[in-house]
Amino acid sequence: MDQAFSVETLYERAEHAARTIRARWSEEARSSVVLGSGLGAFADELDEPVAIPFEEIPGFAETTVEGHAGRLVGGKIEGVPIVVMQGRFHFYEGYSFEEATFPVRTLGVLGVRSLVLTNAAGGINTALKQGALMLISDHLNLMGANPLRGANDDRFGARFPDMSEVYDREYQEIAVAEAHEMKLQMERGVYAALSGPSYETPAEIRMLRTLGADAVGMSTVPEAIIARHMGMRVLGISCITNMAAGISGQPINHAEVLETGERVRADFTELLRRVVSKLTV
């Protein structure tokens, strides 16, 4: 956890991790999915799967959160090679942004150009009910720092990457169309990322609503920034696993997050299967 990633060696570390993955799974994947809390079932649906525990990949940290299996799984969807992160690393676990986003760096070096980021989120917009799926149209980075802070390595991307369209509009339209085919209601909204791990207070939720946030969570945004820095196209999907503090009047707990993830498992998995197979890079 205390391992330091210097700018001089970060790219080489990502190359090392990528070589390790290729030695176990040699397919050329252009797409990848990162699965959030309680949403890991999609990885079990891959054809011809090869699972690699995070601890066996150089530079990958250890996931400590229940609901994150901690495996990278290579396989196929509709015959198309794909890499799936069954779990992620969080800033609140004590990892630096460099450590938390290192897997995305590695995916980029592997050749991934299309990244789907999923998460469990708290609903702020009352039109979003528990179990709803929200397409991320934009985000608010309220985590207190930016994962690109520090000297820039041009091999990854430009010093000042454009963030006017973090979440790809064409990808959003694909997701909306597939949700419509499945008769699933899918809203679009703004995702606010806070550092955690404590849930937000009712006053903080009122602040976030004033700022224009529809959902809140503790992940995704650093990964999205890194992905755009490397030129990847990004799709973000939040599963609203609970209503945020002060909205329902009920206390919030992680067990509820996992339970809701299990309840929407079938629909969520089918939606991802449909969407991923149609993403262009």
C-alpha positions in Angstrom: 0.0 0.0 0.0 2.9 2.3 0.7 4.6 1.6 -2.7 5.5 4.8 -4.5 4.9 5.2 -8.2 7.3 7.7 -9.7 6.5 9.3 -13.1 9.8 7.9 -14.4 8.7 4.3 -13.8 4.9 4.4 -13.9 4.7 3.6 -17.6 7.3 0.8 -17.3 5.3 -0.6 -14.3 2.2 -0.6 -16.4 4.1 -2.4 -19.2 5.3 -5.0 -16.8 1.8 -5.6 -15.5 0.5 -5.9 -19.1 3.1 -8.4 -20.0 2.2 -10.5 -17.0 -1.5 -10.5 -18.0 -0.6 -11.4 -21.6 1.4 -14.3 -20.4 -1.8 -15.7 -18.9 -4.3 -14.5 -21.4 -3.1 -13.6 -24.9 -6.2 -12.3 -26.6 -6.2 -8.7 -27.9 -9.0 -7.0 -26.0 -10.1 -3.5 -27.0 -12.8 -3.2 -24.4 -12.9 -3.5 -20.7 -15.4 -3.3 -17.8 -14.8 -2.3 -14.2 -17.4 -3.8 -11.8 -18.4 -1.9 -8.7 -19.7 -3.1 -5.3 -22.0 -6.1 -5.5 -21.9 -5.9 -9.4 -19.3 -8.6 -10.0 -21.6 -11.2 -11.5 -21.0 -10.0 -15.0 -17.5 -11.5 -15.0 -19.1 -14.9 -14.4 -20.9 -14.7 -17.7 -17.8 -14.5 -19.9 -17.1 -17.2 -22.4 -13.7 -19.0 -22.2 -12.8 -17.1 -19.0 -9.3 -16.8 -17.5 -9.2 -15.3 -14.0 -6.1 -13.7 -12.6 -6.1 -12.6 -8.9 -5.1 -9.0 -8.5 -2.2 -10.0 -6.1 -0.6 -12.0 -9.0 -0.3 -8.9 -11.2 2.7 -6.7 -10.5 1.7 -3.2 -9.2 -1.9 -4.2 -8.5 -3.0 -3.6 -4.9 -5.2 -5.7 -2.7 -8.9 -5.0 -2.6 -10.3 -4.9 1.0 -14.0 -4.2 0.4 -16.7 -6.8 0.6 -18.4 -7.2 -2.7 -15.1 -6.8 -4.7 -13.8 -10.2 -5.7 -10.3 -8.9 -6.6 -9.8 -10.6 -9.9 -9.0 -9.6 -13.5 -11.0 -11.9 -15.9 -10.3 -12.2 -19.6 -12.9 -13.8 -21.8 -15.3 -13.2 -24.6 -18.7 -11.7 -25.1 -20.5 -12.6 -28.4 -17.0 -13.8 -29.6 -15.4 -10.4 -28.8 -12.4 -10.5 -26.4 -12.9 -8.4 -23.2 -11.1 -7.8 -20.0 -13.1 -7.4 -16.8 -12.0 -6.0 -13.5 -14.0 -7.8 -10.8 -13.6 -5.2 -8.2 -11.5 -2.0 -7.9 -9.2 -0.1 -5.5 -10.5 3.0 -3.7 -8.8 6.1 -2.3 -10.6 5.5 1.0 -8.8 2.2 1.4 -5.6 4.1 1.9 -4.3 3.8 -1.6 -2.9 6.8 -3.5 -4.6 7.9 -6.7 -1.7 6.4 -8.6 -2.3 3.0 -7.0 -6.1 3.2 -7.3 -5.9 4.0 -11.0 -2.9 1.8 -11.9 -5.2 -1.0 -13.3 -6.7 1.5 -15.8 -3.2 2.6 -16.8 -2.4 -1.1 -17.4 -5.6 -1.7 -19.4 -4.6 1.2 -21.6 -1.1 -0.2 -22.2 -2.8 -3.6 -23.0 -4.5 -1.9 -25.9 -8.0 -1.3 -24.3 -9.6 1.7 -26.0 -13.2 1.3 -24.7 -13.9 1.4 -20.9 -17.1 0.8 -19.1 -17.1 1.9 -15.5 -19.8 0.7 -13.1 -20.5 1.6 -9.5 -23.0 1.3 -6.7 -24.2 4.8 -5.8 -26.5 6.7 -3.5 -29.5 8.3 -5.1 -29.9 12.1 -4.7 -32.4 12.8 -7.4 -35.7 11.4 -6.0 -36.7 10.2 -9.5 -34.0 7.6 -9.1 -35.4 4.7 -7.0 -33.5 2.0 -5.3 -32.3 -0.5 -7.9 -32.5 2.0 -10.8 -29.7 2.2 -13.3 -28.3 5.7 -14.1 -26.2 6.5 -17.1 -23.5 8.9 -16.1 -23.6 12.0 -18.3 -21.0 14.0 -16.4 -19.3 14.1 -13.0 -18.3 16.3 -10.1 -14.8 15.5 -8.7 -15.1 16.4 -5.1 -12.4 13.9 -3.8 -10.0 16.7 -3.0 -7.4 15.9 -5.6 -6.9 15.0 -9.3 -5.2 11.7 -10.3 -3.1 13.5 -12.9 -1.5 15.8 -10.3 2.3 15.8 -10.6 4.7 15.6 -13.5 3.2 14.3 -16.8 4.4 11.4 -18.8 3.6 12.1 -22.4 3.5 8.4 -23.2 0.2 8.3 -21.4 -1.3 11.5 -22.7 -1.3 15.3 -22.8 -0.5 17.5 -19.8 -3.9 19.1 -19.9 -6.5 16.6 -21.2 -9.9 17.9 -22.4 -12.8 16.9 -20.1 -15.7 18.4 -22.0 -17.0 14.9 -22.9 -15.7 12.4 -20.4 -18.6 10.0 -20.9 -18.9 9.2 -24.6 -22.2 10.4 -26.1 -22.4 7.6 -28.7 -21.9 5.0 -26.0 -24.7 6.6 -24.0 -27.1 6.3 -26.9 -26.1 2.6 -27.3 -26.8 2.0 -23.6 -30.2 3.8 -23.7 -31.3 1.9 -26.8 -30.4 -1.5 -25.3 -32.1 -0.5 -22.0 -35.2 0.4 -24.0 -35.2 -3.0 -25.8 -35.1 -4.7 -22.4 -37.9 -2.4 -21.1 -35.6 -1.1 -18.4 -35.9 2.5 -17.2 -32.5 4.2 -17.5 -32.1 7.9 -16.5 -29.1 10.1 -17.2 -27.5 12.0 -14.4 -24.4 13.7 -12.9 -22.3 11.5 -10.5 -20.5 13.2 -7.6 -17.4 11.5 -6.2 -16.4 12.0 -2.6 -13.5 10.4 -0.9 -15.4 8.4 1.7 -15.4 6.0 3.5 -18.1 7.6 5.7 -21.4 8.1 3.9 -22.5 11.7 3.4 -24.4 13.7 5.9 -27.9 15.1 5.0 -26.4 18.6 4.8 -23.8 17.3 2.4 -26.5 15.7 0.3 -28.4 19.0 0.2 -25.2 20.7 -1.0 -24.7 18.1 -3.7 -28.2 18.5 -4.9 -27.6 22.3 -5.2 -24.5 21.6 -7.2 -26.5 19.5 -9.7 -25.6 16.0 -8.6 -28.1 13.1 -9.2 -26.1 10.4 -7.5 -23.1 10.1 -5.2 -20.3 7.6 -4.7 -16.7 7.0 -3.8 -15.1 5.8 -7.0 -15.2 5.9 -10.8 -14.1 9.6 -11.4 -10.4 9.0 -10.9 -10.6 6.1 -13.3 -12.6 8.1 -15.9 -10.0 10.9 -15.8 -7.1 8.5 -16.3 -9.0 6.7 -19.1 -9.6 10.0 -20.9 -6.0 11.0 -20.4 -5.0 7.9 -22.3 -7.5 8.5 -25.1 -10.0 5.8 -24.1 -13.8 6.2 -24.7 -15.7 5.9 -21.5 -19.2 4.7 -20.5 -20.4 5.1 -16.9 -23.3 3.3 -15.3 -24.4 3.7 -11.7 -26.7 1.2 -9.9 -28.7 3.2 -7.3 -28.3 0.8 -4.4 -29.7 3.2 -1.7 -31.1 6.6 -1.3 -28.6 9.1 0.0 -28.7 10.4 3.6 -31.7 12.4 4.6 -33.9 11.4 1.7 -35.5 8.2 2.9 -35.0 8.8 6.6 -33.4 5.4 7.0 -29.8 4.7 8.0 -27.4 3.6 5.2 -25.2 0.4 5.4 -23.0 -1.5 3.0 -25.2 -4.7 3.3 -28.0 -2.8 1.7 -25.7 -1.9 -1.2 -24.8 -5.6 -1.8 -28.4 -6.8 -1.4 -29.6 -4.3 -4.1 -26.7 -5.4 -6.4 -27.8 -9.0 -6.1 -31.5 -8.0 -6.8 -30.6 -6.3 -10.1 -28.0 -8.9 -11.0 -29.9 -10.4 -14.0 -30.9 -7.2 -15.6 -27.6 -5.5 -15.0 -25.6 -8.4 -16.4 -27.8 -8.7 -19.5 -27.6 -5.0 -20.2 -23.8 -5.1 -20.0 -23.7 -8.1 -22.3 -25.8 -6.3 -24.9 -23.9 -2.9 -24.6 -20.4 -4.2 -24.5 -20.8 -6.2 -27.7 -21.9 -3.1 -29.6 -19.2 -0.6 -28.5 -17.0 0.7 -31.2 -13.4 1.9 -30.5 
